[in-house]
Amino acid sequence: MKKILPTLLLIIGLTSFAKAQWTSPGNGTTYTLPDLVAASDGVVTNAGTVFTIHQDLTISSNDILLIDNQVTRIDAPGVLITINGSFTCSHTGDRVKLYGTEAKQFSMRFENATGCDLHRLYLSDGAGIKVIESEVVFDDVKFLYFTRDYCNAVIDVFNCDPTIKNCVFQDNQGAAISSPANGQSSPQILNNTLDANVNGINSPQINLGPGGEDTIRIVGNEVFDRWAQYHTGGISVADLMGIGSTKVLLQDNEIRDGRYGYNQQGATISSVIIGNQFIDNNHEDNPMNGGSGISIYGTTTNNKAIIRNNLITGNLWGITAINLHDIDMGTEEDWGNNSIHDNGNSGLIYDLYNNSACDITAVGNDWGTINESEVEDHIFHQFDNESLGLVTFIPFIGYNDIEESALEPQVFNPAEATVYTISGQRVNAKALKPGVYIAIMKQGKQTIAKKIIIQ
């Protein structure tokens, strides 16, 4: 009996120090971290303004977790923090730091949560944050060294429209923000910096599935890889399952030094792509697999894009249009004003590659030259392959500066059934009325401009 008693005392002693997970009662209470130290039976402890969460913590529906100026640092190694109620950061000092460890990352899960506002946090060594049917704002938060152990991305979004603004995502293993192919989410992604995320996988830094009722807004972000070593993509929006109707505003972003810039793929997507810079997205080893500044790959003609006022340069391909689509790069009434030049691979320039039977209007853009034949050479379309759609690119910026007197005149012989490209349209010369036209034509391997006289 004397031998058994010390053993029982040891078991009792160990049990008294064990920390089980803790769930708030859901009775409308607001908890600060000092409150949780008192209420959580040892799950949360503190040493001054540094707090440690030892086991999984759940804030139930109706309850609120409040981070205020009493906190400077939270350690949560290997812990899942679940928010079914609300989580608010109202501190006014330096960033509150929430850490896991390299071996034991923390995770967070917002599910059916409301009124969550995460402001001025520094989150490091996490395994991912899931936002499921919840109202969450991430404002001025830094996310570093996240793994993919809990999520595919730093923030995984499902069936909701969180706001992610003024944040920094840097050196994370997965994408910064993602949503799945089987949900409908319209995150608002505003004025963030995304740098060197996605290590070792072919994924963009923003990787979204179908949108919800609201527009997906990706505005004012900087997306790049300062190391130029991960060969990550920039931004992708895809509707591969034909779910709903996705609306996208892609505006005033700088997307550079990646595997590709922006990819839009699938069934029913309508985008406005305006005022962006797609620069040097040429880190794809095989140009057949990517490298576009903008790629529109439609499974139906309901994959639509209006493209205005963008800079697209230094990519393996400027703009690629694949399969089915409805692309408006500028009309006579509303010029595109895109600057598209010096995109190419294998020693050739490909500023616009229309690899589809759909026509594209591309009036009023700057192609880096006022030489019509050079513009034609840099656009791949019906003129190069009759099975492809026609790109209408005339007039372009600088087109009226062409000196017609420098063009070699050619008198049309009515006996010939010659097809010319005139004002961006392929026409049979027999159908032209008498007059003088500026035409683009092939002579051997060269594309030249000539003055055509129809008598």
DRENDO-1510 file (C-alpha; in Angstrom, 1 decimal, always signed):
<recs>
REC; n; res; u; v; w
REC; 1; MET; +0.0; +0.0; +0.0 .
REC; 2; LYS; +2.9; +2.3; +0.7 .
REC; 3; LYS; +4.2; +1.8; -2.8 .
REC; 4; ILE; +0.8; +2.5; -4.4 .
REC; 5; LEU; +0.1; +5.8; -2.6 .
REC; 6; PRO; +3.1; +7.8; -4.1 .
REC; 7; THR; +2.0; +6.6; -7.5 .
REC; 8; LEU; -1.5; +7.8; -7.0 .
REC; 9; LEU; -0.3; +11.2; -5.7 .
REC; 10; LEU; +1.9; +11.6; -8.8 .
REC; 11; ILE; -1.0; +10.9; -11.1 .
REC; 12; ILE; -3.2; +13.4; -9.2 .
REC; 13; GLY; -0.4; +15.9; -9.3 .
REC; 14; LEU; +0.0; +15.6; -13.1 .
REC; 15; THR; -3.7; +15.8; -13.7 .
REC; 16; SER; -4.0; +19.0; -11.7 .
REC; 17; PHE; -1.5; +20.7; -14.2 .
REC; 18; ALA; -3.1; +19.3; -17.4 .
REC; 19; LYS; -4.7; +21.9; -19.6 .
REC; 20; ALA; -7.7; +20.8; -21.7 .
REC; 21; GLN; -9.2; +22.8; -24.5 .
REC; 22; TRP; -11.6; +25.6; -23.5 .
REC; 23; THR; -14.8; +26.8; -25.0 .
REC; 24; SER; -16.6; +30.0; -23.9 .
REC; 25; PRO; -20.2; +29.5; -22.7 .
REC; 26; GLY; -21.9; +31.6; -25.4 .
REC; 27; ASN; -23.8; +33.8; -23.0 .
REC; 28; GLY; -22.8; +37.2; -24.5 .
REC; 29; THR; -19.6; +37.7; -22.6 .
REC; 30; THR; -16.7; +39.8; -23.9 .
REC; 31; TYR; -13.3; +38.3; -22.9 .
REC; 32; THR; -10.0; +40.1; -22.8 .
REC; 33; LEU; -6.9; +37.9; -22.5 .
REC; 34; PRO; -6.6; +38.7; -18.8 .
REC; 35; ASP; -10.2; +37.6; -18.4 .
REC; 36; LEU; -9.3; +34.3; -20.2 .
REC; 37; VAL; -6.4; +33.7; -17.7 .
REC; 38; ALA; -9.0; +33.8; -14.9 .
REC; 39; ALA; -11.7; +31.8; -16.7 .
REC; 40; SER; -10.0; +29.2; -18.9 .
REC; 41; ASP; -8.7; +26.8; -16.2 .
REC; 42; GLY; -5.1; +27.3; -17.3 .
REC; 43; VAL; -5.6; +27.1; -21.0 .
REC; 44; VAL; -4.4; +30.8; -21.1 .
REC; 45; THR; -1.7; +32.0; -18.9 .
REC; 46; ASN; +0.4; +35.2; -18.8 .
REC; 47; ALA; +3.6; +36.8; -17.7 .
REC; 48; GLY; +3.0; +40.5; -17.7 .
REC; 49; THR; +1.8; +41.5; -21.2 .
REC; 50; VAL; +2.9; +38.2; -22.8 .
REC; 51; PHE; +0.2; +35.6; -22.9 .
REC; 52; THR; +0.4; +31.9; -23.8 .
REC; 53; ILE; -2.4; +29.8; -25.2 .
REC; 54; HIS; -1.6; +26.2; -24.3 .
REC; 55; GLN; -4.5; +24.3; -25.8 .
REC; 56; ASP; -7.3; +24.8; -28.4 .
REC; 57; LEU; -9.5; +27.8; -27.6 .
REC; 58; THR; -13.1; +28.4; -28.9 .
REC; 59; ILE; -15.0; +31.6; -28.7 .
REC; 60; SER; -18.6; +30.6; -29.0 .
REC; 61; SER; -21.4; +32.3; -30.9 .
REC; 62; ASN; -22.6; +35.5; -29.0 .
REC; 63; ASP; -19.2; +35.8; -27.2 .
REC; 64; ILE; -16.4; +38.3; -28.1 .
REC; 65; LEU; -12.6; +38.0; -27.8 .
REC; 66; LEU; -11.1; +41.4; -27.4 .
REC; 67; ILE; -7.4; +42.2; -27.8 .
REC; 68; ASP; -6.5; +45.5; -26.2 .
REC; 69; ASN; -3.5; +47.4; -24.9 .
REC; 70; GLN; -3.0; +44.9; -22.1 .
REC; 71; VAL; -1.3; +42.6; -24.6 .
REC; 72; THR; +1.9; +42.8; -26.5 .
REC; 73; ARG; +2.5; +39.2; -27.5 .
REC; 74; ILE; +0.6; +35.9; -27.7 .
REC; 75; ASP; +2.3; +32.5; -28.0 .
REC; 76; ALA; +0.1; +29.7; -29.3 .
REC; 77; PRO; +2.3; +26.8; -30.5 .
REC; 78; GLY; +0.3; +24.0; -32.0 .
REC; 79; VAL; -3.0; +25.6; -31.0 .
REC; 80; LEU; -6.3; +26.0; -33.0 .
REC; 81; ILE; -8.2; +29.2; -32.2 .
REC; 82; THR; -11.8; +28.9; -33.3 .
REC; 83; ILE; -14.0; +32.0; -33.5 .
REC; 84; ASN; -17.8; +31.3; -33.8 .
REC; 85; GLY; -18.6; +34.6; -32.2 .
REC; 86; SER; -16.5; +37.8; -32.7 .
REC; 87; PHE; -12.9; +38.7; -32.5 .
REC; 88; THR; -11.8; +42.3; -32.3 .
REC; 89; CYS; -8.4; +43.9; -32.0 .
REC; 90; SER; -8.8; +47.4; -30.6 .
REC; 91; HIS; -5.3; +48.1; -29.3 .
REC; 92; THR; -3.7; +51.5; -30.1 .
REC; 93; GLY; +0.0; +50.7; -29.6 .
REC; 94; ASP; +2.5; +48.6; -31.6 .
REC; 95; ARG; +1.4; +45.5; -33.4 .
REC; 96; VAL; +0.3; +42.6; -31.2 .
REC; 97; LYS; +2.4; +39.6; -32.1 .
REC; 98; LEU; +0.8; +36.2; -32.4 .
REC; 99; TYR; +3.4; +33.4; -32.8 .
REC; 100; GLY; +3.5; +29.7; -33.3 .
REC; 101; THR; +6.8; +27.9; -33.7 .
REC; 102; GLU; +8.5; +26.4; -36.7 .
REC; 103; ALA; +7.6; +22.9; -35.3 .
REC; 104; LYS; +4.2; +23.8; -33.9 .
REC; 105; GLN; +2.3; +26.4; -35.9 .
REC; 106; PHE; -0.9; +27.9; -34.7 .
REC; 107; SER; -4.2; +27.8; -36.8 .
REC; 108; MET; -7.3; +29.9; -36.8 .
REC; 109; ARG; -10.8; +29.2; -37.9 .
REC; 110; PHE; -13.6; +31.7; -38.3 .
REC; 111; GLU; -16.9; +29.9; -38.8 .
REC; 112; ASN; -20.3; +31.7; -38.9 .
REC; 113; ALA; -18.5; +34.5; -37.1 .
REC; 114; THR; -19.7; +38.1; -37.2 .
REC; 115; GLY; -18.2; +41.5; -36.7 .
REC; 116; CYS; -14.6; +40.3; -36.6 .
REC; 117; ASP; -12.0; +43.1; -37.0 .
REC; 118; LEU; -8.3; +42.1; -36.9 .
REC; 119; HIS; -6.3; +45.3; -36.8 .
REC; 120; ARG; -2.5; +45.8; -36.6 .
REC; 121; LEU; -1.4; +42.2; -35.8 .
REC; 122; TYR; +1.8; +40.5; -36.6 .
REC; 123; LEU; +1.2; +36.8; -37.3 .
REC; 124; SER; +4.1; +34.4; -37.7 .
REC; 125; ASP; +4.6; +30.6; -38.0 .
REC; 126; GLY; +1.0; +29.8; -38.6 .
REC; 127; ALA; -0.5; +26.8; -40.4 .
REC; 128; GLY; -3.4; +28.8; -42.0 .
REC; 129; ILE; -6.6; +30.7; -41.3 .
REC; 130; LYS; -10.0; +29.4; -42.5 .
REC; 131; VAL; -12.8; +32.0; -43.0 .
REC; 132; ILE; -16.1; +30.1; -43.5 .
REC; 133; GLU; -19.3; +32.0; -44.0 .
REC; 134; SER; -18.0; +34.8; -41.7 .
REC; 135; GLU; -17.7; +38.5; -41.6 .
REC; 136; VAL; -14.1; +39.3; -41.1 .
REC; 137; VAL; -11.9; +42.3; -41.8 .
REC; 138; PHE; -8.1; +42.0; -41.8 .
REC; 139; ASP; -6.6; +45.5; -41.7 .
REC; 140; ASP; -2.9; +46.2; -41.6 .
REC; 141; VAL; -1.9; +42.7; -40.6 .
REC; 142; LYS; +1.5; +41.1; -41.4 .
REC; 143; PHE; +1.5; +37.4; -42.2 .
REC; 144; LEU; +4.9; +35.6; -42.3 .
REC; 145; TYR; +6.2; +32.1; -42.5 .
REC; 146; PHE; +2.9; +30.3; -42.7 .
REC; 147; THR; +2.9; +26.6; -43.8 .
REC; 148; ARG; +0.2; +24.7; -45.7 .
REC; 149; ASP; -0.5; +22.3; -42.9 .
REC; 150; TYR; -4.0; +23.5; -42.1 .
REC; 151; CYS; -4.9; +25.5; -45.3 .
REC; 152; ASN; -3.8; +25.7; -48.9 .
REC; 153; ALA; -3.2; +29.4; -48.4 .
REC; 154; VAL; -2.5; +31.8; -45.5 .
REC; 155; ILE; -6.2; +32.7; -45.7 .
REC; 156; ASP; -8.7; +30.2; -47.1 .
REC; 157; VAL; -12.1; +31.7; -47.8 .
REC; 158; PHE; -15.4; +29.8; -48.2 .
REC; 159; ASN; -18.8; +31.2; -49.1 .
REC; 160; CYS; -18.2; +34.7; -47.7 .
REC; 161; ASP; -16.7; +38.1; -48.7 .
REC; 162; PRO; -14.0; +39.1; -46.2 .
REC; 163; THR; -12.1; +42.3; -46.6 .
REC; 164; ILE; -8.3; +42.0; -46.6 .
REC; 165; LYS; -6.6; +45.5; -46.8 .
REC; 166; ASN; -3.3; +47.1; -46.2 .
REC; 167; CYS; -1.8; +43.8; -45.3 .
REC; 168; VAL; +1.6; +42.2; -46.0 .
REC; 169; PHE; +2.0; +38.5; -47.0 .
REC; 170; GLN; +5.6; +37.5; -47.2 .
REC; 171; ASP; +7.6; +34.3; -47.3 .
REC; 172; ASN; +4.7; +32.0; -46.9 .
REC; 173; GLN; +4.7; +28.4; -48.3 .
REC; 174; GLY; +1.3; +28.6; -50.0 .
REC; 175; ALA; -0.8; +31.3; -51.7 .
REC; 176; ALA; -1.7; +34.4; -49.7 .
REC; 177; ILE; -5.4; +34.2; -50.3 .
REC; 178; SER; -7.5; +31.4; -51.9 .
REC; 179; SER; -11.0; +30.2; -52.3 .
REC; 180; PRO; -12.2; +26.8; -53.6 .
REC; 181; ALA; -13.8; +25.7; -56.9 .
REC; 182; ASN; -16.9; +24.5; -55.1 .
REC; 183; GLY; -17.9; +27.6; -53.2 .
REC; 184; GLN; -18.8; +31.2; -54.0 .
REC; 185; SER; -16.7; +34.0; -52.4 .
REC; 186; SER; -16.0; +37.6; -53.3 .
REC; 187; PRO; -13.1; +38.7; -51.1 .
REC; 188; GLN; -12.2; +42.4; -51.2 .
REC; 189; ILE; -8.4; +42.5; -51.6 .
REC; 190; LEU; -7.2; +46.1; -51.3 .
REC; 191; ASN; -3.8; +47.8; -51.1 .
REC; 192; ASN; -1.9; +44.7; -49.9 .
REC; 193; THR; +1.8; +43.7; -50.5 .
REC; 194; LEU; +2.3; +40.1; -51.6 .
REC; 195; ASP; +6.0; +39.1; -51.8 .
REC; 196; ALA; +7.6; +35.7; -52.3 .
REC; 197; ASN; +4.7; +33.5; -51.3 .
REC; 198; VAL; +4.2; +30.0; -52.8 .
REC; 199; ASN; +7.3; +28.0; -52.4 .
REC; 200; GLY; +7.8; +24.9; -54.6 .
REC; 201; ILE; +4.3; +24.7; -56.1 .
REC; 202; ASN; +2.8; +26.1; -59.3 .
REC; 203; SER; +0.3; +28.4; -57.8 .
REC; 204; PRO; -0.5; +32.1; -57.9 .
REC; 205; GLN; -0.2; +34.3; -54.9 .
REC; 206; ILE; -4.0; +35.1; -55.1 .
REC; 207; ASN; -5.9; +31.9; -56.2 .
REC; 208; LEU; -9.7; +32.4; -56.3 .
REC; 209; GLY; -12.6; +30.2; -57.4 .
REC; 210; PRO; -16.1; +31.5; -58.4 .
REC; 211; GLY; -17.4; +34.7; -56.9 .
REC; 212; GLY; -20.5; +35.3; -55.0 .
REC; 213; GLU; -23.2; +38.0; -55.5 .
REC; 214; ASP; -20.7; +40.8; -54.8 .
REC; 215; THR; -17.8; +41.7; -57.1 .
REC; 216; ILE; -14.4; +40.4; -56.4 .
REC; 217; ARG; -12.3; +43.5; -56.0 .
REC; 218; ILE; -8.6; +43.2; -56.3 .
REC; 219; VAL; -7.4; +46.8; -56.2 .
REC; 220; GLY; -4.1; +48.6; -55.5 .
REC; 221; ASN; -2.0; +45.5; -54.6 .
REC; 222; GLU; +1.6; +44.9; -55.3 .
REC; 223; VAL; +2.3; +41.2; -56.2 .
REC; 224; PHE; +5.9; +40.1; -56.8 .
REC; 225; ASP; +8.7; +37.8; -55.8 .
REC; 226; ARG; +11.7; +39.8; -54.6 .
REC; 227; TRP; +13.9; +36.7; -54.9 .
REC; 228; ALA; +12.7; +35.7; -58.4 .
REC; 229; GLN; +13.3; +32.1; -57.3 .
REC; 230; TYR; +9.9; +30.7; -56.5 .
REC; 231; HIS; +8.5; +31.3; -60.0 .
REC; 232; THR; +5.0; +31.9; -58.5 .
REC; 233; GLY; +2.1; +33.1; -60.5 .
REC; 234; GLY; +0.4; +36.4; -59.8 .
REC; 235; ILE; -3.4; +36.3; -59.7 .
REC; 236; SER; -5.9; +33.7; -60.9 .
REC; 237; VAL; -9.7; +33.7; -60.9 .
REC; 238; ALA; -11.3; +30.5; -62.2 .
REC; 239; ASP; -14.8; +29.1; -62.5 .
REC; 240; LEU; -14.1; +25.6; -63.7 .
REC; 241; MET; -17.5; +24.1; -62.5 .
REC; 242; GLY; -19.8; +26.7; -64.0 .
REC; 243; ILE; -21.0; +28.0; -60.7 .
REC; 244; GLY; -23.0; +31.3; -60.6 .
REC; 245; SER; -21.8; +34.4; -62.3 .
REC; 246; THR; -18.4; +35.8; -61.2 .
REC; 247; LYS; -17.6; +39.6; -61.4 .
REC; 248; VAL; -14.1; +40.9; -61.1 .
REC; 249; LEU; -12.6; +44.3; -60.8 .
REC; 250; LEU; -8.8; +44.2; -61.2 .
REC; 251; GLN; -7.6; +47.7; -60.9 .
REC; 252; ASP; -4.3; +49.6; -60.2 .
REC; 253; ASN; -2.3; +46.6; -59.3 .
REC; 254; GLU; +1.4; +46.0; -60.0 .
REC; 255; ILE; +2.1; +42.4; -60.8 .
REC; 256; ARG; +5.7; +41.6; -61.7 .
REC; 257; ASP; +8.5; +39.1; -61.8 .
REC; 258; GLY; +6.3; +36.0; -61.6 .
REC; 259; ARG; +5.4; +33.0; -63.6 .
REC; 260; TYR; +2.5; +34.9; -65.1 .
REC; 261; GLY; +0.4; +38.0; -64.3 .
REC; 262; TYR; -3.4; +37.5; -64.3 .
REC; 263; ASN; -5.2; +34.3; -65.3 .
REC; 264; GLN; -9.0; +34.2; -65.9 .
REC; 265; GLN; -10.3; +30.8; -66.7 .
REC; 266; GLY; -13.6; +29.0; -66.9 .
REC; 267; ALA; -17.3; +29.6; -67.7 .
REC; 268; THR; -19.1; +32.7; -66.6 .
REC; 269; ILE; -16.7; +35.5; -65.5 .
REC; 270; SER; -17.0; +39.2; -66.3 .
REC; 271; SER; -14.0; +41.3; -65.5 .
REC; 272; VAL; -12.9; +44.9; -65.8 .
REC; 273; ILE; -9.1; +45.0; -66.0 .
REC; 274; ILE; -8.0; +48.6; -65.7 .
REC; 275; GLY; -4.9; +50.6; -64.8 .
REC; 276; ASN; -2.7; +47.7; -63.9 .
REC; 277; GLN; +1.0; +47.0; -64.6 .
REC; 278; PHE; +2.0; +43.5; -65.8 .
REC; 279; ILE; +5.8; +43.6; -65.9 .
REC; 280; ASP; +8.4; +40.9; -66.5 .
REC; 281; ASN; +6.2; +37.9; -65.7 .
REC; 282; ASN; +8.7; +35.7; -67.6 .
REC; 283; HIS; +9.8; +33.1; -65.0 .
REC; 284; GLU; +8.1; +30.2; -66.7 .
REC; 285; ASP; +10.7; +27.8; -68.1 .
REC; 286; ASN; +8.3; +26.5; -70.8 .
REC; 287; PRO; +6.4; +29.3; -72.7 .
REC; 288; MET; +3.8; +26.8; -73.7 .
REC; 289; ASN; +2.8; +26.5; -70.0 .
REC; 290; GLY; +2.4; +30.2; -69.1 .
REC; 291; GLY; +4.2; +33.5; -69.0 .
REC; 292; SER; +1.3; +35.8; -70.0 .
REC; 293; GLY; +0.7; +39.3; -68.7 .
REC; 294; ILE; -3.0; +38.5; -69.1 .
REC; 295; SER; -4.5; +35.2; -70.0 .
REC; 296; ILE; -8.2; +34.7; -70.8 .
REC; 297; TYR; -9.1; +31.1; -71.2 .
REC; 298; GLY; -12.9; +30.6; -71.6 .
REC; 299; THR; -15.0; +27.5; -71.7 .
REC; 300; THR; -17.8; +29.7; -73.0 .
REC; 301; THR; -18.1; +33.1; -74.6 .
REC; 302; ASN; -19.5; +34.3; -71.2 .
REC; 303; ASN; -15.9; +34.6; -70.1 .
REC; 304; LYS; -15.6; +38.3; -70.7 .
REC; 305; ALA; -13.0; +41.0; -70.1 .
REC; 306; ILE; -12.8; +44.7; -70.7 .
REC; 307; ILE; -9.2; +45.7; -70.7 .
REC; 308; ARG; -8.2; +49.4; -70.4 .
REC; 309; ASN; -5.2; +51.6; -69.5 .
REC; 310; ASN; -2.8; +48.8; -68.6 .
REC; 311; LEU; +0.9; +48.5; -69.0 .
REC; 312; ILE; +1.9; +45.0; -70.3 .
REC; 313; THR; +5.6; +44.6; -71.0 .
REC; 314; GLY; +8.4; +42.1; -70.5 .
REC; 315; ASN; +6.2; +39.0; -70.3 .
REC; 316; LEU; +6.6; +35.9; -72.4 .
REC; 317; TRP; +3.3; +36.7; -73.9 .
REC; 318; GLY; +1.5; +40.1; -73.6 .
REC; 319; ILE; -2.2; +38.9; -73.7 .
REC; 320; THR; -3.3; +35.4; -74.6 .
REC; 321; ALA; -6.9; +34.6; -75.6 .
REC; 322; ILE; -7.7; +30.9; -75.6 .
REC; 323; ASN; -10.6; +28.8; -76.7 .
REC; 324; LEU; -13.8; +30.9; -76.1 .
REC; 325; HIS; -14.1; +34.4; -74.8 .
REC; 326; ASP; -15.5; +37.9; -75.3 .
REC; 327; ILE; -12.6; +40.4; -75.0 .
REC; 328; ASP; -12.9; +44.1; -75.4 .
REC; 329; MET; -9.5; +45.8; -75.6 .
REC; 330; GLY; -10.8; +49.0; -77.1 .
REC; 331; THR; -13.4; +50.3; -79.6 .
REC; 332; GLU; -13.7; +53.2; -81.9 .
REC; 333; GLU; -15.9; +55.0; -79.3 .
REC; 334; ASP; -13.8; +53.9; -76.2 .
REC; 335; TRP; -10.2; +53.4; -77.0 .
REC; 336; GLY; -8.2; +50.8; -75.0 .
REC; 337; ASN; -5.2; +53.0; -74.1 .
REC; 338; ASN; -3.3; +50.0; -73.1 .
REC; 339; SER; +0.5; +50.0; -73.6 .
REC; 340; ILE; +1.5; +46.6; -74.9 .
REC; 341; HIS; +5.0; +46.1; -76.1 .
REC; 342; ASP; +8.2; +44.0; -75.8 .
REC; 343; ASN; +6.5; +40.8; -74.8 .
REC; 344; GLY; +7.9; +37.7; -76.4 .
REC; 345; ASN; +9.8; +34.4; -76.3 .
REC; 346; SER; +12.0; +32.3; -78.5 .
REC; 347; GLY; +13.2; +35.4; -80.3 .
REC; 348; LEU; +9.7; +36.5; -81.4 .
REC; 349; ILE; +7.4; +39.3; -80.2 .
REC; 350; TYR; +3.9; +38.1; -79.0 .
REC; 351; ASP; +2.1; +41.2; -77.7 .
REC; 352; LEU; -1.3; +39.7; -78.4 .
REC; 353; TYR; -1.9; +36.0; -79.2 .
REC; 354; ASN; -5.5; +35.2; -80.2 .
REC; 355; ASN; -5.5; +31.4; -80.1 .
REC; 356; SER; -9.3; +31.1; -80.7 .
REC; 357; ALA; -12.0; +31.6; -83.3 .
REC; 358; CYS; -13.4; +34.6; -81.4 .
REC; 359; ASP; -12.8; +38.1; -82.7 .
REC; 360; ILE; -11.2; +40.8; -80.5 .
REC; 361; THR; -11.6; +44.5; -80.7 .
REC; 362; ALA; -8.3; +46.2; -79.8 .
REC; 363; VAL; -8.7; +49.7; -81.0 .
REC; 364; GLY; -6.7; +52.7; -79.6 .
REC; 365; ASN; -3.7; +50.9; -78.0 .
REC; 366; ASP; +0.0; +51.7; -77.9 .
REC; 367; TRP; +2.0; +48.9; -79.4 .
REC; 368; GLY; +5.4; +50.6; -79.0 .
REC; 369; THR; +5.5; +51.5; -82.6 .
REC; 370; ILE; +3.6; +53.6; -85.2 .
REC; 371; ASN; +4.6; +51.2; -87.9 .
REC; 372; GLU; +1.4; +49.3; -88.9 .
REC; 373; SER; +3.3; +46.3; -90.3 .
REC; 374; GLU; +5.3; +46.0; -87.0 .
REC; 375; VAL; +2.1; +46.0; -85.0 .
REC; 376; GLU; +0.6; +43.3; -87.3 .
REC; 377; ASP; +3.8; +41.2; -86.8 .
REC; 378; HIS; +3.4; +41.4; -83.1 .
REC; 379; ILE; -0.3; +40.2; -83.1 .
REC; 380; PHE; -1.1; +36.5; -83.9 .
REC; 381; HIS; -4.7; +36.1; -85.3 .
REC; 382; GLN; -6.7; +35.5; -88.4 .
REC; 383; PHE; -4.1; +37.1; -90.6 .
REC; 384; ASP; -1.6; +34.3; -89.6 .
REC; 385; ASN; -4.1; +31.5; -89.5 .
REC; 386; GLU; -7.5; +31.7; -91.2 .
REC; 387; SER; -9.2; +29.5; -88.6 .
REC; 388; LEU; -8.5; +32.1; -85.9 .
REC; 389; GLY; -10.5; +35.1; -84.9 .
REC; 390; LEU; -9.7; +38.6; -86.2 .
REC; 391; VAL; -8.1; +41.2; -84.0 .
REC; 392; THR; -9.2; +44.7; -85.0 .
REC; 393; PHE; -6.3; +47.0; -83.9 .
REC; 394; ILE; -6.6; +50.0; -86.2 .
REC; 395; PRO; -6.6; +52.9; -85.4 .
REC; 396; PHE; -3.9; +52.6; -82.8 .
REC; 397; ILE; -2.1; +55.3; -80.8 .
REC; 398; GLY; +0.2; +57.0; -83.3 .
REC; 399; TYR; -1.6; +55.6; -86.3 .
REC; 400; ASN; -2.4; +59.0; -87.7 .
REC; 401; ASP; +1.3; +59.9; -87.7 .
REC; 402; ILE; +2.0; +57.4; -90.5 .
REC; 403; GLU; +3.4; +59.2; -93.5 .
REC; 404; GLU; +1.2; +57.9; -96.4 .
REC; 405; SER; +3.6; +59.4; -98.9 .
REC; 406; ALA; +6.3; +57.0; -97.8 .
REC; 407; LEU; +4.2; +54.0; -98.6 .
REC; 408; GLU; +4.8; +52.2; -102.0 .
REC; 409; PRO; +1.6; +52.4; -104.1 .
REC; 410; GLN; +0.2; +49.3; -105.7 .
REC; 411; VAL; -2.6; +49.3; -108.3 .
REC; 412; PHE; -5.1; +46.5; -107.8 .
REC; 413; ASN; -5.7; +44.2; -110.8 .
REC; 414; PRO; -9.5; +43.3; -110.7 .
REC; 415; ALA; -8.6; +39.8; -112.2 .
REC; 416; GLU; -6.9; +38.9; -108.9 .
REC; 417; ALA; -8.8; +37.8; -105.8 .
REC; 418; THR; -6.4; +39.4; -103.4 .
REC; 419; VAL; -7.3; +39.6; -99.7 .
REC; 420; TYR; -5.9; +42.5; -97.8 .
REC; 421; THR; -6.0; +43.7; -94.2 .
REC; 422; ILE; -7.3; +47.2; -94.2 .
REC; 423; SER; -8.1; +49.1; -91.0 .
REC; 424; GLY; -7.7; +45.9; -89.1 .
REC; 425; GLN; -10.2; +44.0; -91.2 .
REC; 426; ARG; -9.5; +41.3; -93.7 .
REC; 427; VAL; -11.3; +42.1; -96.9 .
REC; 428; ASN; -11.4; +40.9; -100.5 .
REC; 429; ALA; -10.1; +43.7; -102.7 .
REC; 430; LYS; -12.9; +42.9; -105.2 .
REC; 431; ALA; -15.4; +44.1; -102.7 .
REC; 432; LEU; -13.8; +47.5; -102.3 .
REC; 433; LYS; -15.2; +50.6; -103.9 .
REC; 434; PRO; -12.8; +52.7; -106.1 .
REC; 435; GLY; -10.4; +54.7; -103.9 .
REC; 436; VAL; -7.1; +54.7; -102.0 .
REC; 437; TYR; -6.5; +52.4; -99.0 .
REC; 438; ILE; -3.7; +51.6; -96.6 .
REC; 439; ALA; -3.3; +47.8; -96.5 .
REC; 440; ILE; -1.2; +45.3; -94.6 .
REC; 441; MET; +0.0; +42.3; -96.6 .
REC; 442; LYS; +2.6; +39.6; -96.6 .
REC; 443; GLN; +5.6; +39.6; -99.0 .
REC; 444; GLY; +7.4; +36.4; -98.4 .
REC; 445; LYS; +8.2; +36.3; -94.6 .
REC; 446; GLN; +7.7; +40.0; -94.3 .
REC; 447; THR; +4.6; +42.0; -93.4 .
REC; 448; ILE; +4.5; +45.3; -95.1 .
REC; 449; ALA; +2.2; +48.3; -95.5 .
REC; 450; LYS; +1.2; +49.5; -99.0 .
REC; 451; LYS; -1.1; +52.1; -100.5 .
REC; 452; ILE; -3.7; +50.2; -102.5 .
REC; 453; ILE; -5.4; +52.1; -105.4 .
REC; 454; ILE; -8.7; +50.6; -106.5 .
REC; 455; GLN; -9.7; +52.0; -110.0 .
</recs>
